[in-house]
Every structure is written in C-alpha cells, then in structure tokens.
Amino acid sequence: MRTKFYSYELRAEAVRLVIEKRYSASEVASKFHIRNETVLIWVKRFRNNRSRLGEVAELKTRLHEVVMERDVLIELTTRLLDKAG
C-alpha cells in the first residue's frame, strides 16, 4: 500500500474544522475524501503539540523569573562585599 502525503494546508484546515468548528472527524474526512483515522491522528498530534507549547511557555516564564532572582542576588552580594571590604 502506497503512503499518501497531504499538504500542510489540507492538514491544518482539517484540524481547524475539528477543533474550532466542532465538526466530527468523520465529517471532515468525508469532506476531504480521506480516511477518518487520518484526521483523528492529525487532531491528536495537534493537541499534543499544543500542550507541549504551553509547557514551553511556562518554562520560559519560570526561567525569566529565576534569572531575575539571580540578578538581584548577585547585585545584593556585590553591595555587601563592597561594604565589607
């Protein structure tokens, strides 16, 4: 059996219809003449990627906070050492 390759635009539109417009995967599959399982896989991948992007955003925010805390501690340490010495 030959593997079919679908364009990014087709995959994005199929996922958008399922996620945003609340179409069922089978409705979208029928509309685009593709297998229901294919649409379900695309939607699952999209949801997994989206959750990972959220985790990345949270980690970036936390990293920024930690860097700011580090910079404050460095500044305080520098001032204390200047006074002591």
TORSEPA-756586 format. One record per residue: residue in three letters; x, y, z of N, C-alpha, C in turn. Coordinates in steps of 0.2 Angstrom, whole numbers, plus 5000, padded with zeros to 4 digits. Layout:
N
> ALA, X, Y, Z, X, Y, Z, X, Y, Z
...
REM end
This chain:
85
> MET, 5004, 4994, 5000, 5000, 5000, 5000, 5004, 5006, 5000
> ARG, 5003, 5011, 4996, 5007, 5017, 4995, 5005, 5022, 5000
> THR, 5010, 5025, 5003, 5008, 5031, 5008, 5006, 5037, 5004
> LYS, 5001, 5040, 5007, 4999, 5047, 5004, 5002, 5052, 5008
> PHE, 5004, 5058, 5005, 5006, 5064, 5008, 5001, 5069, 5007
> TYR, 4999, 5072, 5012, 4994, 5078, 5012, 4998, 5084, 5013
> SER, 4996, 5090, 5010, 4999, 5096, 5011, 4998, 5099, 5018
> TYR, 5002, 5103, 5020, 5001, 5106, 5027, 4994, 5110, 5027
> GLU, 4993, 5113, 5022, 4986, 5117, 5021, 4980, 5113, 5022
> LEU, 4980, 5107, 5019, 4975, 5102, 5020, 4974, 5100, 5027
> ARG, 4980, 5098, 5030, 4980, 5095, 5037, 4978, 5101, 5042
> ALA, 4980, 5107, 5041, 4979, 5112, 5045, 4971, 5114, 5045
> GLU, 4968, 5114, 5039, 4961, 5115, 5038, 4957, 5110, 5041
> ALA, 4959, 5104, 5040, 4955, 5098, 5043, 4955, 5098, 5051
> VAL, 4961, 5100, 5054, 4962, 5100, 5061, 4958, 5106, 5063
> ARG, 4958, 5112, 5060, 4954, 5118, 5062, 4947, 5117, 5062
> LEU, 4944, 5113, 5057, 4937, 5111, 5057, 4935, 5107, 5063
> VAL, 4939, 5103, 5065, 4938, 5098, 5070, 4938, 5102, 5077
> ILE, 4943, 5106, 5078, 4945, 5109, 5084, 4940, 5116, 5085
> GLU, 4940, 5120, 5080, 4937, 5126, 5081, 4929, 5126, 5079
> LYS, 4928, 5123, 5073, 4921, 5122, 5071, 4917, 5117, 5074
> ARG, 4920, 5112, 5077, 4917, 5107, 5081, 4914, 5101, 5076
> TYR, 4917, 5101, 5070, 4915, 5096, 5065, 4917, 5089, 5068
> SER, 4914, 5084, 5067, 4917, 5077, 5069, 4922, 5075, 5064
> ALA, 4927, 5071, 5066, 4932, 5069, 5062, 4930, 5065, 5055
> SER, 4924, 5062, 5056, 4921, 5058, 5050, 4918, 5063, 5045
> GLU, 4915, 5069, 5048, 4913, 5074, 5043, 4918, 5077, 5039
> VAL, 4924, 5078, 5043, 4929, 5082, 5039, 4933, 5077, 5034
> ALA, 4933, 5070, 5036, 4936, 5065, 5032, 4932, 5065, 5026
> SER, 4925, 5065, 5026, 4921, 5064, 5021, 4922, 5070, 5016
> LYS, 4922, 5076, 5019, 4923, 5082, 5015, 4929, 5082, 5011
> PHE, 4935, 5080, 5014, 4941, 5080, 5010, 4943, 5073, 5007
> HIS, 4938, 5068, 5007, 4939, 5062, 5004, 4946, 5058, 5007
> ILE, 4946, 5058, 5013, 4952, 5055, 5017, 4949, 5050, 5022
> ARG, 4953, 5046, 5025, 4951, 5041, 5030, 4950, 5045, 5037
> ASN, 4945, 5043, 5040, 4943, 5046, 5047, 4949, 5045, 5052
> GLU, 4953, 5039, 5051, 4958, 5038, 5056, 4964, 5043, 5055
> THR, 4965, 5045, 5048, 4970, 5050, 5047, 4968, 5057, 5050
> VAL, 4962, 5059, 5050, 4960, 5065, 5053, 4961, 5065, 5061
> LEU, 4959, 5059, 5063, 4960, 5058, 5071, 4967, 5059, 5073
> ILE, 4972, 5056, 5069, 4979, 5056, 5070, 4981, 5063, 5070
> TRP, 4979, 5067, 5065, 4981, 5074, 5064, 4979, 5078, 5070
> VAL, 4973, 5077, 5072, 4970, 5081, 5078, 4974, 5079, 5085
> LYS, 4975, 5073, 5085, 4979, 5070, 5091, 4986, 5074, 5092
> ARG, 4989, 5074, 5086, 4996, 5077, 5085, 4995, 5084, 5087
> PHE, 4990, 5088, 5084, 4990, 5095, 5086, 4989, 5096, 5093
> ARG, 4984, 5092, 5096, 4983, 5093, 5104, 4989, 5092, 5108
> ASN, 4993, 5087, 5106, 4999, 5085, 5109, 5004, 5091, 5109
> ASN, 5005, 5093, 5102, 5010, 5099, 5101, 5008, 5105, 5105
> ARG, 5001, 5106, 5105, 4999, 5112, 5108, 5000, 5112, 5116
> SER, 4999, 5106, 5119, 5001, 5106, 5126, 5008, 5106, 5127
> ARG, 5012, 5104, 5123, 5019, 5105, 5124, 5021, 5112, 5123
> LEU, 5018, 5116, 5118, 5020, 5123, 5118, 5018, 5127, 5124
> GLY, 5012, 5125, 5127, 5010, 5128, 5133, 5016, 5127, 5139
> GLU, 5018, 5120, 5139, 5023, 5119, 5144, 5030, 5123, 5143
> VAL, 5031, 5124, 5136, 5037, 5128, 5135, 5036, 5135, 5137
> ALA, 5030, 5138, 5136, 5029, 5145, 5138, 5030, 5145, 5145
> GLU, 5027, 5140, 5149, 5028, 5141, 5156, 5035, 5140, 5159
> LEU, 5039, 5136, 5155, 5046, 5135, 5157, 5050, 5142, 5156
> LYS, 5048, 5145, 5150, 5051, 5151, 5148, 5050, 5157, 5153
> THR, 5044, 5157, 5156, 5042, 5162, 5161, 5045, 5160, 5167
> ARG, 5046, 5154, 5169, 5049, 5152, 5175, 5057, 5154, 5175
> LEU, 5059, 5152, 5169, 5067, 5154, 5168, 5068, 5161, 5169
> HIS, 5064, 5165, 5166, 5064, 5173, 5166, 5064, 5175, 5174
> GLU, 5059, 5172, 5178, 5059, 5174, 5185, 5065, 5172, 5188
> VAL, 5068, 5166, 5187, 5074, 5164, 5190, 5080, 5168, 5189
> VAL, 5080, 5170, 5182, 5086, 5174, 5180, 5085, 5181, 5184
> MET, 5079, 5184, 5184, 5079, 5190, 5188, 5081, 5189, 5195
> GLU, 5079, 5184, 5198, 5080, 5182, 5205, 5088, 5182, 5206
> ARG, 5091, 5178, 5202, 5098, 5178, 5202, 5102, 5184, 5201
> ASP, 5099, 5189, 5196, 5102, 5195, 5195, 5102, 5199, 5202
> VAL, 5096, 5199, 5205, 5095, 5203, 5211, 5100, 5200, 5217
> LEU, 5101, 5194, 5217, 5105, 5191, 5222, 5113, 5193, 5221
> ILE, 5114, 5193, 5214, 5121, 5195, 5213, 5122, 5202, 5214
> GLU, 5117, 5206, 5213, 5118, 5214, 5215, 5119, 5214, 5222
> LEU, 5115, 5211, 5226, 5115, 5212, 5233, 5122, 5209, 5236
> THR, 5124, 5203, 5233, 5130, 5201, 5236, 5136, 5206, 5234
> THR, 5136, 5209, 5228, 5141, 5213, 5226, 5141, 5219, 5231
> ARG, 5135, 5222, 5233, 5135, 5228, 5238, 5137, 5226, 5244
> LEU, 5135, 5220, 5247, 5138, 5218, 5253, 5145, 5217, 5253
> LEU, 5148, 5214, 5248, 5155, 5213, 5248, 5159, 5220, 5247
> ASP, 5156, 5225, 5244, 5159, 5231, 5243, 5159, 5235, 5250
> LYS, 5154, 5234, 5254, 5153, 5237, 5261, 5158, 5234, 5265
> ALA, 5159, 5227, 5265, 5163, 5223, 5269, 5171, 5225, 5268
> GLY, 5172, 5226, 5262, 5179, 5226, 5260, 5183, 5230, 5257
REM end
